[in-house]
């Protein structure tokens, strides 16, 4: 299936649907139309019919054009992770755009004034669920074959364990910049809390920024540092100060391990990047431990002394094969 042909045909079809749906029931819609709902099922914002059609069309056309340009450029689709993200975005965003349009039209259908439009709570939930399902399914179906081995792959030194010998390797990584941001965020929260208790600040001012500060704090606590432990029959990757959540990977699922140089610009940024089958835990640029699964997928984690950890993983796998 050619991505450029598929994206062109699908994009034109979705664009026609975005424009054609409201036009098909034009005489049953108010002008202006309700386009935004606050708490409850009553609208608190509106647009003229023409502006509405233009908005829902651009909401889809802009990401569609980006997808087309990406497909023509080609580099994103050269890797399995990029293909999964591209197909997932193409179909997930199209379902989201169509769902929003359909929900809005149904809410405005046959009402005499936009203030009387009612949007049932279940509609947005169904739209989001359908968009996520479409993205996951499209990404899975469009993933293609496993990536060829990277030229940057560095085979670790060979290690052979003596009979009965047990070895453990623990690698760590710490990002001081993420730690600094987390500490600064926590300090701001403490200051705002103190000012709130003293009655200096107004809840209406603090309220809008509080969720964002809390999200930054939680993300920072989970991504400031990580550890990788190799021993026995598994690899355990612990994230954050408490090493929670922890990912346990049985050696029976691993084909081999090696080290690579990876940087945020190559994987899309900091933190947990990519999709299942090609994910990277990027806490700092540089040496990464890469685990190659028997299924063809890969998981990379930035960690110090990755080559030695890869050597032990390969030695433990070889020991299991021999036994």
C-alpha positions, -999 to +999 in steps of 0.1 A: +000+000+000+016+032-012+015+058+016+013+088-007-015+074-028-034+063+003-029+096+021-041+116-010-072+095-016-082+093+021-075+130+026-097+140-003-125+117+010-123+131+045-122+167+032-153+161+011-171+146+042-161+175+064-176+200+039-204+179+027-219+169+060-230+204+072-239+214+037-262+184+034-284+195+063-278+233+059-315+241+061-318+223+094-290+241+112-291+275+129-268+304+119-247+310+139-241+274+151-230+263+186-194+253+184-181+252+220-196+237+252-185+245+287-195+225+318-228+207+313-245+202+279-252+239+271-231+258+245-210+289+254-196+298+220-208+300+184-197+306+148-214+315+116-222+286+094-195+296+069-169+300+096-178+266+111-174+248+077-140+266+072-129+257+107-137+220+106-122+217+071-089+234+082-089+213+114-084+183+091-066+197+060-036+212+079-025+178+095-033+161+062-010+183+043+017+177+069+012+140+065+015+143+027+047+163+029+061+138+054+053+109+030+069+127+001+100+134+021+102+098+029+127+096+059+100+092+085+085+062+068+119+045+064+117+032+100+091+011+116+086+036+145+080+064+120+056+043+099+035+034+130+033+071+141+025+083+105-003+058+098-017+063+134-017+100+130-033+100+096-063+078+105-065+088+142-068+126+134-092+119+105-116+100+127-112+127+154-120+155+129-150+136+114-163+128+149-161+164+161-179+175+130-206+149+133-212+156+170-215+193+164-239+189+135-261+165+155-261+189+185-272+218+163-297+198+142-333+212+141-327+238+169-340+273+163-312+291+181-276+280+189-281+286+226-306+257+226-281+232+211-274+202+234-243+180+232-246+147+250-216+139+272-212+105+256-205+120+222-170+134+230-161+102+248-171+081+218-152+104+194-120+102+214-123+064+219-129+059+182-099+081+172-076+063+196-088+029+183-083+040+147-048+053+155-037+021+172-052-001+145-037+019+116-003+021+133-003-017+138-014-025+103+010+000+087+041-009+108+057-030+081+087-052+087+114-048+114+141-021+108+174-031+093+202-030+118+215+005+124+250+014+112+255+030+146+251-003+163+281-012+184+286-048+194+296-051+230+327-070+242+322-107+244+316-120+279+315-157+289+303-168+323+319-197+341+296-226+350+276-217+381+288-181+380+263-154+388+267-118+377+248-086+382+250-053+363+233-021+373+234+010+352+221+045+361+213+077+343+206+111+358+195+143+340+205+174+361+184+197+339+152+178+344+160+176+381+165+214+382+132+220+364+114+196+388+129+213+419+120+247+406+084+236+398+081+221+433+094+254+448+068+274+429+040+250+441+052+255+477+053+293+474+018+293+459+005+271+486+020+293+513+006+325+497-028+308+494-028+299+531-019+335+540-046+348+518-023+367+495-033+350+462-067+346+447-078+311+438-090+324+404-055+333+396-037+302+408-064+277+396-056+279+359-019+273+363-021+247+391-028+216+369+001+224+346+025+228+375+013+195+390+018+177+357+053+191+353+061+179+389+048+144+383+065+141+349+098+154+364+097+129+393+092+101+368+118+111+342+147+127+362+166+094+365+164+057+356+182+025+364+187-008+345+194-040+363+206-072+346+206-104+366+193-139+367+166-143+340+154-108+334+162-071+327+145-046+350+142-010+340+132+013+368+120+049+362+120+079+385+132+084+421+113+054+434+121+032+403+083+031+396+070+022+372+094-007+365+095-027+333+106-063+336+118-080+304+124-118+306+156-129+288+135-154+269+121-125+249+154-109+240+174-118+209+205-097+217+216-064+232+241-037+221+249-001+226+242+029+203+247+066+204+213+083+204+202+119+209+169+136+216+169+151+181+169+116+166+141+102+186+117+131+189+127+147+222+131+138+258+113+113+279+094+082+266+095+084+229+083+062+201+058+034+199+058-002+210+083-020+188+106+010+186+106+029+218+134+049+235+136+061+271+156+093+265+169+110+296+201+123+282+218+121+248+247+097+242+253+061+250+221+039+251+215+003+259+194-012+231+175-044+236+165-063+205+134-085+209+129-119+192+098-104+176+119-078+158+111-048+180+136-027+200+137-008+233+165+017+240+173+034+272+199+060+278+222+047+305+258+049+315+282+019+308+256+005+283+282-017+265+290-037+297+253-042+304+247-055+268+277-079+273+261-094+303+227-097+287+242-115+257+262-138+280+231-147+300+212-155+268+241-177+255+241-195+289+204-202+286+208-216+250+237-239+261+218-252+290 
